Amino acid sequence: MKILVQKFGGTSVGDLERIENAARKVIKALEKGYKVVVVSSAMAGETDSLINLARKITDFPNEREMDVLLSTGEQKAVALFAMTLRKLGCPAVSLCGWQVPIVTDKVHTKARIKKVGTQRIRNLLEEGYVPVVAGFQGVTEDWEITTLGRGGSDTTAVALAAALGAVCEIYTDVPGVFTADPRIVPNAKKVPYISYEEMIELASLGAKVMQIRSVEFAARYGVRIHVRSSFSEEEGTWILPEEEVMEKVVVRGVTVETKESRITVVRVPDRPGIAAKIFKALGDAHIVVDMIVQNVSHDGYTDMSFTVNRAEAQKAEEIVRKVAKEIGAKEVVRDDRVAKVSIVGLGMRSSYGTAGKMFEVLARNGINIMAISTSEIKISCLIDEKYAELAVRELHEAFIEEEDIEVEKGGG
Amino acid sequence: MKILVQKFGGTSVGDLERIENAARKVIKALEKGYKVVVVSSAMAGETDSLINLARKITDFPNEREMDVLLSTGEQKAVALFAMTLRKLGCPAVSLCGWQVPIVTDKVHTKARIKKVGTQRIRNLLEEGYVPVVAGFQGVTEDWEITTLGRGGSDTTAVALAAALGAVCEIYTDVPGVFTADPRIVPNAKKVPYISYEEMIELASLGAKVMQIRSVEFAARYGVRIHVRSSFSEEEGTWILPEEEVMEKVVVRGVTVETKESRITVVRVPDRPGIAAKIFKALGDAHIVVDMIVQNVSHDGYTDMSFTVNRAEAQKAEEIVRKVAKEIGAKEVVRDDRVAKVSIVGLGMRSSYGTAGKMFEVLARNGINIMAISTSEIKISCLIDEKYAELAVRELHEAFIEEEDIEVEKGGG
């Protein structure tokens, strides 16, 4: 059986007309000879309106009940989707998470999938039905309803594709992954192929298309994903194992994150355990720390900088001020006007001079680099926020628009 | 364990404020020492809006998918109800039909309950939780979602009360069962006690309060029901086994049904099997026939009249016209301006003169009787629709407002 999992996001099933449009994509795939499994999100706006309802009752709605409440959104959508398929002459059967079953752990509102039952779906496929599975929801071994957290329908689709050995199509409201945000870089191009790793590193670009956790899931099981628009016929972006990505460019995309803050602890005594103290305190407060930079020590003292999400900057600063006092640091400085610009690409591994060129591009435009961090396939620079868009445009021009030349210049 | 099942109808959970009001009734019962099981309908309007959504897709939505769709209404309500109870400091756990489980047959959109699991509910009660059960929905042995048909939440509540040996409170938007429709008879009184049988015969009065099928269910298992208003503290109407109804009045209530039509087949050859032919044809078309009157035969011919719901009168007439031709009847006459007025009461069994008095009251007011039908505890007369309200008022005055005198006059 050639099985295709087609996942439709909230905007793709936003009203009955759009559900019908989605259903026609299913029928087209059937006509091509695929057995199709549909995964549907809740209709756009539904989940938010349910959350708002719960918030009107209490600021802290019980999480178990929240899952019971939210899971109605997808249940409604799959019933309507199956009805629509039947109207179009295609036998279809909706399935809630517990009917598949999508078995999860017990962590309500952000459960993880433990096991995917495939027997019922396989039976339905063999009998000629299209199973329409409610995304985002699961069931514990104690028959409690769970949900997988925001974007969880992507994870449902990828998990089903993994369990069924299927290809996974993700239908959304954008045509694919771009080399940069087209609102910043008008010349940004749609990427035809991208590796899981690149997709994960390009989170800020990719997240508009697909939930990153589900890409990690896909990477683990080697699920081939095709993200594409519900509203056109054109090919989108394939997310594939590295070895299947034909064209290994040095830089696949340029991203920027602007909601960052930098906190610097000035003149920290350079003793073992000091850094641990600072970051344990932040970890205990569930604050996610991004870039961490520690300069070389002079006369027994050093400066330590890190970035956090701007929404958490105030809280982080307060925590760090307390620790700074304990450890005898001179002062704590916070800068809310920073941005992180990054270039990402598999080709970086086998190419030299990429970092140097990036710094050169920034310098040439008068952009000062406040901090640098690198991974195997990504280089990030912290810069003044006011240069964020300029930096992205210039890096995109240098690395992507002149890409072909770059590839020739580079090389292992 | 003294268990109380409290069922709240759609208007009683119509918005978050009303859900909180309902939750306070639960807490009051807990304070009185009861263990409480809540059954909730969908929020008022929810089911209709889901039906409308499905109807926009197709005139004949698949019934299995209809059940998946509609069951989200109650699921949403119980999650919000449980959240509200928790906010008020009362540990509560919502349960969908499949989680109880409420096991039904496979007849989608009007399933019948086959079995009610009580173990999970009993465990929750023992652990101090209030189980909040989604009304109206069940699950088949194949794990398919079913619904019980309109008013099915009452049946859920009664079935749970039967299984748990509990008393059943039905909270609704009227204060109880009345001796007549108060909009027609300003002197109508709330009935403190009524037997299952009387309640069933008073369907047209009772149905505003409680679904009649659930009363039949209660009768079978002897479940004591208290129907009362969500919006006051006053006692409502107890629906009880006959032997517990203290006050056996001759006439418990007066009802009228105005959406009736009468169809008469004139000069039917009086041969065996003729009536069967007519009513089998109607039955095959799923038309419910109410009163049937056949006059004594003269010269081998008779007239046969029956009433049907006015919405089905046209269809019924067409069917009967065909049969009439086959059997050689003279003609078929339809009258859409008829009403059925009835008096109902357990005391009728042991009282004489009730029918005569009813006919006398109608005659005294110049109301002609077109047909009569009787059961052990009910007498119905078909009359011209324009006299419907007058008849109800006069019968109410004669049988209810002068009730005390009547009881003394009557007797076995």
Interface residues (C-beta under 8 A of the other chain):
Chain A: L16 I19 L50 L53 A54 K56 I57 T58 P61 N62 R64 E65 M66 V68 L69 S71 T72 Q75 K76 V78 A79 L80 A82 M83 T84 R86 K87 V93 S94 C96 W98 Q99 W143 I145
Chain B: L16 I19 L50 L53 A54 K56 I57 T58 P61 N62 R64 E65 M66 V68 L69 S71 T72 Q75 K76 V78 A79 L80 A82 M83 T84 R86 K87 V93 S94 C96 W98 Q99 W143 I145
